[in-house]
Amino acid sequence: MKYLFLFVFIWSGLANSAMSHEMTPAYPELTNSYMPEVKQLNLRLFNRRADVLYYEISVFDKEWEQIPFASSERIFKVNYLGRKSFTVFIRDRDVNSVGYVCTRSKILKGGGTTVVSSKICSKVK
C-alpha cells in the first residue's frame, strides 16, 4: 500500500511539473541599460500550460516586498508552447534590494476549467 501511495505521489508531482511555465535564466544578472541610472534584466518565458495564455511580471526584494519596475508589458500573452522574451528595468537606487523576478499565470475570469495559478521566480544575482 505504501508503494502505491509513493507511486501516485511521484506521478502526480511529475504531471504537475509538466503543466507549469518556465522562466530562464534561473539566476539573471542586472546589466546596464541604455537609459541612465537604470539597470535591466533580460528574461525568457516558456508556456507549457494549454489552459493559460496570460502571465504577469512582478519584482520583489529579499523580504518579498514589491519593488517598482518598468517593462514594456506587465501582463503579456504567451501561446501554448510559445516563448516570450522580455526585459525588466529597475532604478539604480533599487538595485541593491532586488531579490526576485517572478511571473504568475493569470486565470481568465469565468472561463476555462483552470483553478490553479502557477508562480515561477528567478533569483537575481
Secondary structure, 3 states (H helix, E strand, C coil): CHHHHHHHHHHHHHHHHCCCEEEECCCCCCEECCCCCEEEEEEEEEECCCCCCEEEEEEEECCCCECCCECCCCEEECCCCCEEEEEEEEEHHHHHHEEEEEEEEECCCCCCCCCCCCEEEEECC
